[in-house]
């Protein structure tokens, strides 16, 4: 080693390194885009580079691709094995640290998209739809919310369960100790007592004879950037009691639940002009929504206006957004994720995956150290 190198090293040791460390900025949050493809892989995409950082094998047959996130962003809980099992997978090294097999004996249990994790990261919730398989018939059993302890790890069993209504798909945990249940209506269940309250009436919303009952749709969860649960619905307002479909005003609407407080707002948002599979809120402005299906669209709900419609090359079931609100990711259905500028909706990139996503979620995991 040269003398000048030795001198520099000796000077840095007592004072230079300490100064550099004290001046270094705190590590920034790291965002990863997560999705599942057939036949069974969880893809972890670095949103800083839009490159697939790793692909983790998921045991069991493809389920629905539903993903729930640990609050620290480090573990993804994936619904697999034909929607019967849940696996907890580290997005940093693909290690499997948690497993639930919901079916047992002659009782087959399916969970339709419905998994979530408590906001303190200690419990996992699923809505179970059990069927008893008998020699001559199937016996439909009562659906229930099942509660698991994350710490129980592999082979976890329910520690509590409570009856719930049918038709529940998308669910989300609140900071008040409830789970929001998306079905015919939006309800909330207390995870300790099983008490259920109405959050937003939809199928049971009585608005008078001139309004059609809302048709709600709950498939994907993508509210992590705004800490909300968004349930889209469609409805119509008729001119008179003749209920003429041709002259009715057709609307998109939504129930939007604040997952900090558990409180909700319900409103018509923009006129129903085309199909939207899922909506997403801009984290910078709660009045701006984005929607995806055969188009990517941008809407200002304060003005009830659709601002931009961008035609897509094929159907995309869902979408998500970066934490700064500048970049939209559109996925599901096929094997490519389309990347767009949120201001103009212009396409700015694409991510090609190894298989098709079909009904899989598109989630953003933020790791905060």
Residue, then its C-alpha position, 0 to 999 in steps of 0.5 A: x500500500x502506498x504511503x499516501x493511502x496509509x495516511x488517508x486511511x489513518x485520518x479517516x479512521x478516527x474522524x473521517x468515517x464518523x463525519x461521513x456517517x453523521x452526514x449520510x441521509x437516512x435510508x429512504x423507503x423502498x417500494x416494491x410492486x408485487x403480483x402473482x403469475x401462473x403457474x405459481x410465482x410471486x414477483x417482487x419488482x423494484x419500483x425504482x428501476x422497474x425490474x423484477x428483483x426476484x421471483x418466489x415459487x408459491x406451493x400449491x396450484x394457482x389460487x386467485x393471486x390475492x395478496x395481503x401485506x405485512x405492515x412493514x412490507x417485508x412479508x406477502x401473504x398469498x392465497x394459493x392451492x385453488x384459494x384454500x391455502x395461505x402462504x407467508x413469503x418473505x419478499x427479501x429472500x423468498x423464505x416461507x414463514x407462515x402457512x394455513x391449510x384451511x380445508x380439513x377432512x371432508x370439509x373443503x374451504x375456499x376464500x374468494x380474494x378475502x385475506x388481510x393482516x391486522x395493522x399491528x402485523x400479529x393476526x391474519x384474517x380470511x373469510x372462509x366458505x366451507x362445503x362438506x363433501x358427503x358421498x351423495x351430496x355437498x352440504x353448504x356450511x355457514x361462512x365465517x371470518x377466521x382469525x390466525x396468529x402470525x406467530x404460529x407460523x407453519x401449520x397455523x390453526x384458527x384461534x377465533x372465528x365468527x359467522x359472516x354473510x355470504x358474497x364477501x370478497x375483498x377485505x381490509x383491516x382497520x386501525x380500530x380493530x375491525x375488518x372491512x367486509x365487501x359484499x352486497x353491502x360494506x360492513x365491518x366486523x370486530x375481530x375480538x367480539x364478532x360484532x358486525x356494523x353497517x359501514x355503507x348500505x348498497x344492496x340495502x340502500x333505500x334511496x327511493x323509487x327513482x334510483x336503481x339499487x347499486x351494483x357493487x363489485x369487490x375484486x382487488x385491493x389497492x388502497x395501501x398508498x392512501x390507507x383506504x378501502x374503495x368499493x366501486x358501484x354502478x347505479x342509475x337515476x330514472x326520470x320518473x317511475x316508468x323506470x325507462x332505461x333509455x332516459x336514465x342517468x347512469x353513474x359510477x359511485x363508490x364507498x370509500x373507507x378510511x382505514x385509520x378511523x373505519x369511517x366511510x364516504x359514499x357518493x356518485x363519482x362520474x357518469x357511467x360511460x365505459x366499464x371500469x374494473x377497479x378504481x384507485x385514488x391519487x395519494x396527492x389528491x383524494x378527488x382524483x381517481x384512476x380506473x382500469x379495464x380496456x382503458x386507463x382513465x383519470x377522473x376528477x370526482x369533485x367535478x364529476x368529470x372524466x379527464x383523460x381516457x387512454x386506450x389500452x392494447x388489451x384488458x387490464x384488471x387492476x392498477x396501483x400507483x407509486x407513493x409520490x403519485x407520479x407513476x401508475x402501474x396497470x396489470x392483471x389479465x396477461x403477462x405484462x405490466x404497463x407503466x404510465x405517467x399519472x399526469x398525462x396517462x402516456x405510457x412510459x414503460x412496461x414490465x414483462x413477466x414469466x406468466x399471466x396474472x389473470x385475477x392476481x392483485x397488484x400491491x405495493x409493499x413499502x419497506x420502512x427500516 
